[in-house]
Amino acid sequence: MSSQHQHAPTFTVSLTLVDGVAVVRVGGELDLVAAPALREQLRAAARLPSQRVVVDMTDVSFCDSVGMSELIVALNNSQNSGGRLVLSGVRGSLERLLYRTGLHNLFERHATWQEALRQMSAERS
């Protein structure tokens, strides 16, 4: 009789390589429970040779401070190792969180992951 679990939002995270760039797609609620899965994918992405990562947040419905701190750690690690991490599809509550915390200037952001890839490709050539 645990009906409260029927509507529990699911969290998804996937890593794909597109033109040598790691695209980490995140969906659902990014919170304390989801953070370890995101951390794992971001670490895997950072280990790839190009060290270029796009984190697509288009399908994120919620992000708390724990989720945000995972993104900040990944960004710092990326910068420290000479890599690059950008966000795409930031909107809604995540965008408000970035502005409220003053972190909106910390992350390079693009409307879509495709746009982020185009930007990265243009800079490489």
The first five atom37 places (N, CA, C, CB, O) and aatype in JSON, in Angstrom:
{
  "aatype": [12, 15, 15, 5, 8, 5, 8, 0, 14, 16, 13, 16, 19, 15, 10, 16, 10, 19, 3, 7, 19, 0, 19, 19, 1, 19, 7, 7, 6, 10, 3, 10, 19, 0, 0, 14, 0, 10, 1, 6, 5, 10, 1, 0, 0, 0, 1, 10, 14, 15, 5, 1, 19, 19, 19, 3, 12, 16, 3, 19, 15, 13, 4, 3, 15, 19, 7, 12, 15, 6, 10, 9, 19, 0, 10, 2, 2, 15, 5, 2, 15, 7, 7, 1, 10, 19, 10, 15, 7, 19, 1, 7, 15, 10, 6, 1, 10, 10, 18, 1, 16, 7, 10, 8, 2, 10, 13, 6, 1, 8, 0, 16, 17, 5, 6, 0, 10, 1, 5, 12, 15, 0, 6, 1, 15],
  "atom_mask": [
    [1, 1, 1, 1, 1],
    [1, 1, 1, 1, 1],
    [1, 1, 1, 1, 1],
    [1, 1, 1, 1, 1],
    [1, 1, 1, 1, 1],
    [1, 1, 1, 1, 1],
    [1, 1, 1, 1, 1],
    [1, 1, 1, 1, 1],
    [1, 1, 1, 1, 1],
    [1, 1, 1, 1, 1],
    [1, 1, 1, 1, 1],
    [1, 1, 1, 1, 1],
    [1, 1, 1, 1, 1],
    [1, 1, 1, 1, 1],
    [1, 1, 1, 1, 1],
    [1, 1, 1, 1, 1],
    [1, 1, 1, 1, 1],
    [1, 1, 1, 1, 1],
    [1, 1, 1, 1, 1],
    [1, 1, 1, 0, 1],
    [1, 1, 1, 1, 1],
    [1, 1, 1, 1, 1],
    [1, 1, 1, 1, 1],
    [1, 1, 1, 1, 1],
    [1, 1, 1, 1, 1],
    [1, 1, 1, 1, 1],
    [1, 1, 1, 0, 1],
    [1, 1, 1, 0, 1],
    [1, 1, 1, 1, 1],
    [1, 1, 1, 1, 1],
    [1, 1, 1, 1, 1],
    [1, 1, 1, 1, 1],
    [1, 1, 1, 1, 1],
    [1, 1, 1, 1, 1],
    [1, 1, 1, 1, 1],
    [1, 1, 1, 1, 1],
    [1, 1, 1, 1, 1],
    [1, 1, 1, 1, 1],
    [1, 1, 1, 1, 1],
    [1, 1, 1, 1, 1],
    [1, 1, 1, 1, 1],
    [1, 1, 1, 1, 1],
    [1, 1, 1, 1, 1],
    [1, 1, 1, 1, 1],
    [1, 1, 1, 1, 1],
    [1, 1, 1, 1, 1],
    [1, 1, 1, 1, 1],
    [1, 1, 1, 1, 1],
    [1, 1, 1, 1, 1],
    [1, 1, 1, 1, 1],
    [1, 1, 1, 1, 1],
    [1, 1, 1, 1, 1],
    [1, 1, 1, 1, 1],
    [1, 1, 1, 1, 1],
    [1, 1, 1, 1, 1],
    [1, 1, 1, 1, 1],
    [1, 1, 1, 1, 1],
    [1, 1, 1, 1, 1],
    [1, 1, 1, 1, 1],
    [1, 1, 1, 1, 1],
    [1, 1, 1, 1, 1],
    [1, 1, 1, 1, 1],
    [1, 1, 1, 1, 1],
    [1, 1, 1, 1, 1],
    [1, 1, 1, 1, 1],
    [1, 1, 1, 1, 1],
    [1, 1, 1, 0, 1],
    [1, 1, 1, 1, 1],
    [1, 1, 1, 1, 1],
    [1, 1, 1, 1, 1],
    [1, 1, 1, 1, 1],
    [1, 1, 1, 1, 1],
    [1, 1, 1, 1, 1],
    [1, 1, 1, 1, 1],
    [1, 1, 1, 1, 1],
    [1, 1, 1, 1, 1],
    [1, 1, 1, 1, 1],
    [1, 1, 1, 1, 1],
    [1, 1, 1, 1, 1],
    [1, 1, 1, 1, 1],
    [1, 1, 1, 1, 1],
    [1, 1, 1, 0, 1],
    [1, 1, 1, 0, 1],
    [1, 1, 1, 1, 1],
    [1, 1, 1, 1, 1],
    [1, 1, 1, 1, 1],
    [1, 1, 1, 1, 1],
    [1, 1, 1, 1, 1],
    [1, 1, 1, 0, 1],
    [1, 1, 1, 1, 1],
    [1, 1, 1, 1, 1],
    [1, 1, 1, 0, 1],
    [1, 1, 1, 1, 1],
    [1, 1, 1, 1, 1],
    [1, 1, 1, 1, 1],
    [1, 1, 1, 1, 1],
    [1, 1, 1, 1, 1],
    [1, 1, 1, 1, 1],
    [1, 1, 1, 1, 1],
    [1, 1, 1, 1, 1],
    [1, 1, 1, 1, 1],
    [1, 1, 1, 0, 1],
    [1, 1, 1, 1, 1],
    [1, 1, 1, 1, 1],
    [1, 1, 1, 1, 1],
    [1, 1, 1, 1, 1],
    [1, 1, 1, 1, 1],
    [1, 1, 1, 1, 1],
    [1, 1, 1, 1, 1],
    [1, 1, 1, 1, 1],
    [1, 1, 1, 1, 1],
    [1, 1, 1, 1, 1],
    [1, 1, 1, 1, 1],
    [1, 1, 1, 1, 1],
    [1, 1, 1, 1, 1],
    [1, 1, 1, 1, 1],
    [1, 1, 1, 1, 1],
    [1, 1, 1, 1, 1],
    [1, 1, 1, 1, 1],
    [1, 1, 1, 1, 1],
    [1, 1, 1, 1, 1],
    [1, 1, 1, 1, 1],
    [1, 1, 1, 1, 1],
    [1, 1, 1, 1, 1],
    [1, 1, 1, 1, 1]
  ],
  "atom_positions": [
    [[0.81, -1.22, 0.0], [0.0, 0.0, 0.0], [0.85, 1.27, 0.0], [-0.92, 0.01, 1.2], [0.46, 2.28, 0.59]],
    [[1.97, 1.22, -0.64], [2.81, 2.42, -0.67], [2.57, 3.18, -1.97], [4.32, 2.05, -0.52], [3.39, 3.14, -2.89]],
    [[1.44, 3.86, -2.03], [1.05, 4.55, -3.25], [1.87, 5.82, -3.49], [-0.42, 4.89, -3.2], [1.89, 6.34, -4.61]],
    [[2.53, 6.32, -2.46], [3.29, 7.55, -2.64], [4.46, 7.37, -3.61], [3.81, 8.04, -1.29], [5.01, 8.36, -4.1]],
    [[4.85, 6.13, -3.9], [5.98, 5.91, -4.79], [5.57, 5.87, -6.26], [6.67, 4.63, -4.42], [6.43, 5.91, -7.14]],
    [[4.29, 5.78, -6.51], [3.84, 5.68, -7.9], [4.19, 6.91, -8.72], [2.36, 5.45, -7.94], [4.48, 6.8, -9.91]],
    [[4.15, 8.05, -8.11], [4.39, 9.29, -8.85], [5.78, 9.85, -8.59], [3.34, 10.33, -8.48], [6.06, 11.01, -8.92]],
    [[6.63, 9.05, -8.0], [7.99, 9.53, -7.74], [8.67, 9.85, -9.07], [8.81, 8.46, -6.94], [8.72, 9.0, -9.96]],
    [[9.19, 11.06, -9.21], [9.84, 11.43, -10.46], [11.11, 10.6, -10.66], [10.18, 12.94, -10.47], [11.83, 10.3, -9.71]],
    [[11.35, 10.25, -11.88], [12.54, 9.47, -12.17], [13.67, 10.4, -12.57], [12.27, 8.42, -13.27], [13.46, 11.47, -13.14]],
    [[14.86, 9.96, -12.27], [16.04, 10.71, -12.66], [16.76, 9.9, -13.72], [16.97, 11.01, -11.45], [16.96, 8.7, -13.56]],
    [[17.16, 10.55, -14.78], [17.92, 9.87, -15.82], [19.18, 10.65, -16.13], [17.07, 9.69, -17.08], [19.19, 11.89, -16.1]],
    [[20.24, 9.92, -16.43], [21.47, 10.56, -16.87], [22.14, 9.62, -17.86], [22.43, 10.91, -15.67], [22.26, 8.42, -17.6]],
    [[22.58, 10.17, -18.99], [23.24, 9.34, -19.99], [24.43, 10.1, -20.55], [22.26, 8.94, -21.11], [24.47, 11.33, -20.55]],
    [[25.39, 9.33, -21.03], [26.61, 9.91, -21.59], [26.76, 9.39, -23.01], [27.86, 9.57, -20.72], [26.8, 8.18, -23.23]],
    [[26.85, 10.3, -23.97], [27.11, 9.91, -25.35], [28.25, 10.77, -25.89], [25.84, 10.04, -26.22], [28.45, 11.9, -25.45]],
    [[28.97, 10.22, -26.83], [30.03, 10.98, -27.5], [29.51, 11.48, -28.83], [31.31, 10.11, -27.69], [29.01, 10.7, -29.65]],
    [[29.62, 12.78, -29.05], [29.21, 13.37, -30.31], [30.38, 14.2, -30.83], [27.91, 14.26, -30.15], [30.76, 15.2, -30.22]],
    [[30.96, 13.78, -31.94], [32.13, 14.46, -32.5], [33.24, 14.65, -31.47], [31.72, 15.81, -33.07], [33.88, 15.7, -31.43]],
    [[33.46, 13.65, -30.65], [34.53, 13.72, -29.67], [34.21, 14.49, -28.41], [0.0, 0.0, 0.0], [35.03, 14.57, -27.49]],
    [[33.02, 15.05, -28.36], [32.58, 15.8, -27.17], [31.63, 14.92, -26.36], [31.89, 17.15, -27.57], [30.73, 14.29, -26.92]],
    [[31.84, 14.88, -25.05], [30.94, 14.12, -24.18], [29.68, 14.94, -23.93], [31.64, 13.76, -22.83], [29.74, 16.06, -23.44]],
    [[28.54, 14.35, -24.28], [27.26, 15.01, -24.01], [26.57, 14.22, -22.9], [26.36, 15.08, -25.31], [26.18, 13.07, -23.08]],
    [[26.44, 14.87, -21.74], [25.79, 14.25, -20.59], [24.38, 14.83, -20.52], [26.59, 14.51, -19.24], [24.19, 16.01, -20.23]],
    [[23.39, 13.98, -20.79], [22.0, 14.43, -20.77], [21.38, 14.06, -19.42], [21.18, 13.8, -21.94], [21.43, 12.92, -18.97]],
    [[20.8, 15.07, -18.79], [20.24, 14.89, -17.46], [18.74, 15.15, -17.52], [20.93, 15.84, -16.43], [18.29, 16.08, -18.2]],
    [[17.95, 14.32, -16.82], [16.51, 14.51, -16.83], [15.91, 14.2, -15.46], [0.0, 0.0, 0.0], [16.44, 13.39, -14.71]],
    [[14.8, 14.87, -15.17], [14.09, 14.61, -13.91], [14.59, 15.5, -12.79], [0.0, 0.0, 0.0], [15.01, 16.64, -13.01]],
    [[14.53, 14.97, -11.57], [14.89, 15.76, -10.39], [16.33, 15.49, -9.99], [13.93, 15.45, -9.22], [16.7, 14.37, -9.62]],
    [[17.13, 16.52, -10.05], [18.54, 16.43, -9.68], [18.67, 16.86, -8.23], [19.45, 17.3, -10.62], [18.7, 18.05, -7.91]],
    [[18.75, 15.86, -7.34], [18.79, 16.14, -5.91], [19.78, 15.2, -5.23], [17.39, 16.0, -5.28], [20.6, 14.56, -5.88]],
    [[19.7, 15.14, -3.92], [20.6, 14.31, -3.12], [20.63, 12.86, -3.59], [20.2, 14.37, -1.65], [21.7, 12.25, -3.65]],
    [[19.47, 12.32, -3.92], [19.38, 10.92, -4.35], [20.02, 10.72, -5.72], [17.9, 10.46, -4.38], [20.67, 9.7, -5.97]],
    [[19.84, 11.7, -6.6], [20.33, 11.58, -7.98], [21.79, 11.98, -8.14], [19.48, 12.42, -8.89], [22.44, 11.57, -9.1]],
    [[22.31, 12.77, -7.22], [23.65, 13.34, -7.35], [24.76, 12.31, -7.62], [23.99, 14.1, -6.11], [25.61, 12.56, -8.47]],
    [[24.78, 11.16, -6.93], [25.86, 10.19, -7.19], [25.88, 9.68, -8.63], [25.73, 9.02, -6.25], [26.95, 9.46, -9.2]],
    [[24.7, 9.48, -9.23], [24.62, 9.02, -10.62], [25.17, 10.08, -11.56], [23.16, 8.67, -11.0], [25.89, 9.77, -12.52]],
    [[24.84, 11.34, -11.29], [25.36, 12.43, -12.11], [26.88, 12.52, -11.95], [24.7, 13.78, -11.72], [27.6, 12.66, -12.94]],
    [[27.35, 12.44, -10.72], [28.79, 12.52, -10.43], [29.55, 11.46, -11.22], [29.05, 12.35, -8.92], [30.6, 11.73, -11.8]],
    [[29.0, 10.24, -11.23], [29.64, 9.13, -11.93], [29.77, 9.42, -13.43], [28.84, 7.83, -11.72], [30.82, 9.18, -14.02]],
    [[28.7, 9.93, -14.03], [28.72, 10.23, -15.47], [29.65, 11.4, -15.78], [27.31, 10.53, -15.98], [30.35, 11.39, -16.8]],
    [[29.67, 12.41, -14.91], [30.55, 13.56, -15.14], [32.02, 13.16, -15.01], [30.22, 14.69, -14.13], [32.86, 13.65, -15.76]],
    [[32.31, 12.26, -14.08], [33.69, 11.77, -13.93], [34.1, 10.96, -15.15], [33.83, 10.92, -12.66], [35.22, 11.08, -15.64]],
    [[33.18, 10.13, -15.64], [33.45, 9.33, -16.85], [33.71, 10.25, -18.04], [32.28, 8.38, -17.15], [34.62, 10.02, -18.83]],
    [[32.91, 11.3, -18.16], [33.06, 12.26, -19.25], [34.4, 12.98, -19.16], [31.9, 13.28, -19.24], [35.06, 13.22, -20.17]],
    [[34.81, 13.31, -17.94], [36.06, 14.05, -17.74], [37.28, 13.2, -18.09], [36.16, 14.52, -16.29], [38.34, 13.74, -18.4]],
    [[37.13, 11.88, -18.02], [38.24, 10.98, -18.34], [38.44, 10.79, -19.84], [38.02, 9.64, -17.69], [39.46, 10.22, -20.25]],
    [[37.51, 11.24, -20.65], [37.63, 11.08, -22.1], [38.73, 11.99, -22.64], [36.27, 11.38, -22.79], [39.0, 13.05, -22.06]],
    [[39.38, 11.58, -23.73], [40.55, 12.31, -24.24], [40.32, 13.8, -24.52], [41.01, 11.67, -25.5], [41.19, 14.62, -24.23]],
    [[39.16, 14.16, -25.07], [38.95, 15.57, -25.45], [38.77, 16.47, -24.24], [37.74, 15.69, -26.37], [39.05, 17.67, -24.31]],
    [[38.3, 15.92, -23.13], [37.99, 16.69, -21.91], [37.01, 17.82, -22.18], [39.27, 17.25, -21.32], [37.0, 18.83, -21.46]],
    [[36.19, 17.65, -23.2], [35.15, 18.65, -23.5], [33.81, 18.01, -23.17], [35.21, 19.12, -25.0], [33.48, 16.94, -23.68]],
    [[33.04, 18.69, -22.31], [31.78, 18.13, -21.81], [30.65, 19.15, -21.95], [31.93, 17.69, -20.34], [30.8, 20.31, -21.56]],
    [[29.54, 18.7, -22.5], [28.31, 19.49, -22.51], [27.33, 18.78, -21.59], [27.73, 19.66, -23.98], [27.03, 17.61, -21.8]],
    [[26.83, 19.48, -20.59], [25.82, 18.92, -19.7], [24.47, 19.5, -20.12], [26.13, 19.23, -18.18], [24.18, 20.68, -19.9]],
    [[23.65, 18.65, -20.74], [22.35, 19.09, -21.24], [21.3, 18.96, -20.15], [21.94, 18.28, -22.5], [20.95, 17.85, -19.74]],
    [[20.8, 20.1, -19.68], [19.86, 20.15, -18.56], [18.42, 20.39, -19.03], [20.28, 21.25, -17.59], [17.56, 20.71, -18.22]],
    [[18.16, 20.23, -20.32], [16.85, 20.54, -20.88], [15.71, 19.84, -20.14], [16.81, 20.14, -22.33], [14.66, 20.45, -19.91]],
    [[15.9, 18.58, -19.77], [14.81, 17.8, -19.17], [14.86, 17.76, -17.65], [14.84, 16.41, -19.7], [14.18, 16.94, -17.03]],
    [[15.66, 18.64, -17.04], [15.72, 18.69, -15.58], [14.51, 19.48, -15.07], [17.07, 19.33, -15.09], [14.31, 20.64, -15.43]],
    [[13.72, 18.84, -14.22], [12.52, 19.49, -13.7], [12.8, 20.18, -12.37], [11.39, 18.48, -13.53], [12.04, 21.07, -11.95]],
    [[13.88, 19.78, -11.7], [14.2, 20.33, -10.38], [15.69, 20.11, -10.12], [13.33, 19.68, -9.25], [16.24, 19.08, -10.48]],
    [[16.32, 21.09, -9.48], [17.71, 20.93, -9.09], [17.89, 21.62, -7.74], [18.68, 21.53, -10.16], [17.57, 22.8, -7.59]],
    [[18.42, 20.88, -6.76], [18.66, 21.49, -5.45], [20.14, 21.82, -5.3], [18.19, 20.55, -4.31], [20.92, 21.67, -6.25]],
    [[20.52, 22.27, -4.13], [21.9, 22.71, -3.9], [22.9, 21.56, -4.04], [22.03, 23.34, -2.51], [24.05, 21.77, -4.41]],
    [[22.45, 20.34, -3.75], [23.34, 19.18, -3.88], [23.64, 18.93, -5.36], [22.7, 17.91, -3.23], [24.78, 18.69, -5.75]],
    [[22.59, 18.99, -6.18], [22.78, 18.84, -7.62], [23.66, 19.93, -8.18], [0.0, 0.0, 0.0], [24.53, 19.68, -9.01]],
    [[23.42, 21.16, -7.72], [24.22, 22.29, -8.18], [25.68, 22.13, -7.78], [23.66, 23.6, -7.61], [26.58, 22.45, -8.57]],
    [[25.94, 21.63, -6.58], [27.32, 21.47, -6.13], [28.05, 20.42, -6.98], [27.37, 21.08, -4.65], [29.26, 20.54, -7.2]],
    [[27.33, 19.4, -7.46], [27.95, 18.42, -8.35], [28.42, 19.09, -9.64], [26.95, 17.27, -8.68], [29.5, 18.8, -10.15]],
    [[27.6, 19.99, -10.15], [27.97, 20.71, -11.38], [29.18, 21.62, -11.14], [26.78, 21.53, -11.89], [30.06, 21.73, -11.99]],
    [[29.2, 22.26, -9.98], [30.32, 23.16, -9.64], [31.63, 22.37, -9.49], [30.02, 23.94, -8.35], [32.67, 22.79, -9.98]],
    [[31.56, 21.23, -8.81], [32.75, 20.38, -8.65], [33.25, 19.93, -10.01], [32.42, 19.14, -7.76], [34.46, 19.97, -10.28]],
    [[32.33, 19.5, -10.88], [32.71, 19.05, -12.22], [33.35, 20.2, -13.02], [31.49, 18.5, -12.97], [34.33, 19.99, -13.73]],
    [[32.79, 21.4, -12.88], [33.34, 22.56, -13.58], [34.75, 22.86, -13.08], [32.44, 23.8, -13.39], [35.66, 23.08, -13.88]],
    [[34.93, 22.87, -11.77], [36.26, 23.13, -11.19], [37.28, 22.08, -11.63], [36.18, 23.16, -9.65], [38.4, 22.42, -12.0]],
    [[36.88, 20.81, -11.59], [37.77, 19.74, -12.01], [38.16, 19.9, -13.47], [37.12, 18.37, -11.79], [39.31, 19.69, -13.86]],
    [[37.17, 20.26, -14.28], [37.39, 20.45, -15.7], [38.4, 21.59, -15.94], [36.06, 20.75, -16.42], [39.33, 21.44, -16.73]],
    [[38.19, 22.71, -15.26], [39.09, 23.86, -15.42], [40.5, 23.54, -14.93], [38.53, 25.07, -14.68], [41.48, 23.96, -15.54]],
    [[40.58, 22.8, -13.83], [41.89, 22.45, -13.27], [42.68, 21.51, -14.17], [41.71, 21.83, -11.91], [43.91, 21.5, -14.14]],
    [[41.97, 20.7, -14.97], [42.66, 19.73, -15.81], [42.77, 20.2, -17.26], [41.94, 18.39, -15.77], [43.16, 19.44, -18.15]],
    [[42.42, 21.46, -17.5], [42.54, 22.02, -18.85], [41.4, 21.61, -19.77], [0.0, 0.0, 0.0], [41.5, 21.76, -20.99]],
    [[40.32, 21.1, -19.19], [39.17, 20.71, -19.99], [38.16, 21.83, -20.09], [0.0, 0.0, 0.0], [38.45, 22.99, -19.77]],
    [[36.97, 21.48, -20.55], [35.92, 22.48, -20.69], [34.59, 21.83, -20.4], [35.94, 23.1, -22.11], [34.29, 20.74, -20.9]],
    [[33.77, 22.49, -19.59], [32.44, 22.01, -19.27], [31.46, 23.15, -19.47], [32.37, 21.46, -17.81], [31.64, 24.23, -18.91]],
    [[30.43, 22.9, -20.27], [29.41, 23.92, -20.51], [28.04, 23.3, -20.25], [29.5, 24.48, -21.95], [27.86, 22.09, -20.33]],
    [[27.07, 24.15, -19.95], [25.7, 23.71, -19.72], [24.84, 24.09, -20.91], [25.13, 24.32, -18.41], [25.09, 25.1, -21.58]],
    [[23.83, 23.29, -21.18], [22.84, 23.66, -22.2], [21.45, 23.38, -21.66], [23.09, 22.88, -23.53], [21.25, 22.57, -20.76]],
    [[20.49, 24.09, -22.24], [19.09, 23.86, -21.87], [18.73, 24.28, -20.46], [0.0, 0.0, 0.0], [17.78, 23.75, -19.88]],
    [[19.47, 25.23, -19.91], [19.18, 25.69, -18.55], [17.97, 26.62, -18.58], [20.41, 26.43, -17.92], [17.96, 27.63, -19.28]],
    [[16.93, 26.25, -17.81], [15.72, 27.08, -17.77], [14.96, 26.81, -16.48], [14.81, 26.8, -19.01], [15.36, 25.96, -15.68]],
    [[13.89, 27.53, -16.28], [13.01, 27.28, -15.14], [13.7, 27.4, -13.81], [0.0, 0.0, 0.0], [14.45, 28.35, -13.56]],
    [[13.44, 26.41, -12.94], [13.94, 26.48, -11.56], [15.47, 26.44, -11.51], [13.37, 25.34, -10.73], [16.09, 27.04, -10.63]],
    [[16.07, 25.72, -12.45], [17.53, 25.66, -12.47], [18.13, 27.02, -12.82], [18.01, 24.6, -13.48], [19.13, 27.44, -12.23]],
    [[17.52, 27.69, -13.76], [18.0, 29.03, -14.14], [17.82, 30.0, -12.96], [17.24, 29.54, -15.39], [18.71, 30.8, -12.68]],
    [[16.68, 29.91, -12.3], [16.45, 30.78, -11.14], [17.47, 30.5, -10.04], [15.01, 30.59, -10.59], [17.97, 31.42, -9.4]],
    [[17.79, 29.22, -9.82], [18.78, 28.85, -8.82], [20.15, 29.43, -9.17], [18.87, 27.32, -8.69], [20.86, 29.93, -8.29]],
    [[20.53, 29.37, -10.42], [21.82, 29.93, -10.85], [21.88, 31.43, -10.57], [22.04, 29.66, -12.36], [22.9, 31.94, -10.1]],
    [[20.8, 32.13, -10.85], [20.78, 33.58, -10.62], [20.72, 33.93, -9.13], [19.6, 34.21, -11.35], [21.4, 34.84, -8.67]],
    [[19.89, 33.2, -8.39], [19.77, 33.47, -6.95], [21.09, 33.27, -6.22], [18.71, 32.57, -6.33], [21.39, 33.99, -5.27]],
    [[21.88, 32.28, -6.68], [23.14, 31.97, -6.0], [24.31, 32.75, -6.6], [23.42, 30.48, -6.07], [25.43, 32.66, -6.11]],
    [[24.04, 33.51, -7.67], [25.1, 34.27, -8.3], [26.03, 33.4, -9.14], [0.0, 0.0, 0.0], [27.13, 33.83, -9.5]],
    [[25.6, 32.18, -9.45], [26.45, 31.24, -10.19], [26.24, 31.33, -11.7], [26.19, 29.83, -9.73], [26.91, 30.62, -12.46]],
    [[25.31, 32.18, -12.13], [25.01, 32.26, -13.56], [26.22, 32.69, -14.39], [23.86, 33.22, -13.8], [26.31, 32.35, -15.57]],
    [[27.15, 33.43, -13.77], [28.34, 33.87, -14.5], [29.44, 32.81, -14.49], [28.87, 35.16, -13.92], [30.41, 32.91, -15.24]],
    [[29.3, 31.81, -13.63], [30.32, 30.78, -13.47], [30.32, 29.82, -14.67], [30.1, 30.0, -12.17], [31.38, 29.4, -15.13]],
    [[29.13, 29.49, -15.15], [28.98, 28.49, -16.2], [28.77, 29.13, -17.57], [27.81, 27.57, -15.89], [28.0, 30.07, -17.71]],
    [[29.47, 28.61, -18.56], [29.16, 28.94, -19.94], [27.88, 28.19, -20.28], [30.35, 28.57, -20.92], [27.77, 26.99, -20.01]],
    [[26.91, 28.88, -20.87], [25.61, 28.26, -21.15], [25.19, 28.46, -22.6], [24.55, 28.81, -20.21], [25.46, 29.5, -23.2]],
    [[24.53, 27.46, -23.14], [23.99, 27.52, -24.5], [22.54, 27.06, -24.46], [24.83, 26.65, -25.49], [22.14, 26.33, -23.56]],
    [[21.76, 27.5, -25.45], [20.34, 27.16, -25.49], [20.15, 25.66, -25.67], [19.63, 27.92, -26.61], [19.28, 25.06, -25.03]],
    [[20.94, 25.05, -26.54], [20.81, 23.62, -26.82], [22.18, 22.97, -26.79], [20.11, 23.37, -28.18], [23.2, 23.65, -26.9]],
    [[22.21, 21.64, -26.64], [23.5, 20.95, -26.66], [24.11, 21.0, -28.06], [23.35, 19.48, -26.2], [25.33, 20.99, -28.21]],
    [[23.25, 21.05, -29.08], [23.75, 21.14, -30.46], [24.49, 22.47, -30.67], [22.59, 21.01, -31.47], [25.53, 22.52, -31.32]],
    [[23.93, 23.53, -30.11], [24.55, 24.85, -30.2], [25.9, 24.85, -29.47], [23.61, 25.95, -29.62], [26.88, 25.42, -29.95]],
    [[25.94, 24.22, -28.31], [27.19, 24.13, -27.55], [28.25, 23.38, -28.35], [26.95, 23.42, -26.19], [29.41, 23.78, -28.37]],
    [[27.84, 22.29, -29.01], [28.78, 21.53, -29.85], [29.3, 22.36, -31.0], [28.11, 20.27, -30.39], [30.5, 22.35, -31.29]],
    [[28.4, 23.09, -31.66], [28.83, 23.94, -32.79], [29.87, 24.95, -32.32], [27.62, 24.68, -33.41], [30.87, 25.18, -32.99]],
    [[29.62, 25.55, -31.15], [30.54, 26.53, -30.6], [31.9, 25.91, -30.32], [29.96, 27.13, -29.31], [32.93, 26.49, -30.66]],
    [[31.91, 24.73, -29.71], [33.16, 24.05, -29.39], [33.91, 23.65, -30.66], [32.89, 22.82, -28.53], [35.13, 23.77, -30.73]],
    [[33.17, 23.18, -31.67], [33.8, 22.77, -32.93], [34.41, 23.98, -33.63], [32.76, 22.08, -33.85], [35.51, 23.9, -34.18]],
    [[33.69, 25.09, -33.62], [34.19, 26.3, -34.27], [35.48, 26.79, -33.63], [33.13, 27.41, -34.23], [36.38, 27.28, -34.31]],
    [[35.57, 26.65, -32.31], [36.76, 27.12, -31.6], [37.96, 26.2, -31.79], [36.45, 27.26, -30.12], [39.1, 26.63, -31.69]],
    [[37.69, 24.91, -32.09], [38.77, 23.95, -32.26], [39.46, 24.1, -33.62], [38.25, 22.54, -32.09], [40.64, 23.8, -33.77]],
    [[38.68, 24.55, -34.62], [39.23, 24.59, -35.97], [39.92, 25.89, -36.3], [38.14, 24.35, -36.98], [40.43, 26.06, -37.4]]
  ]
}
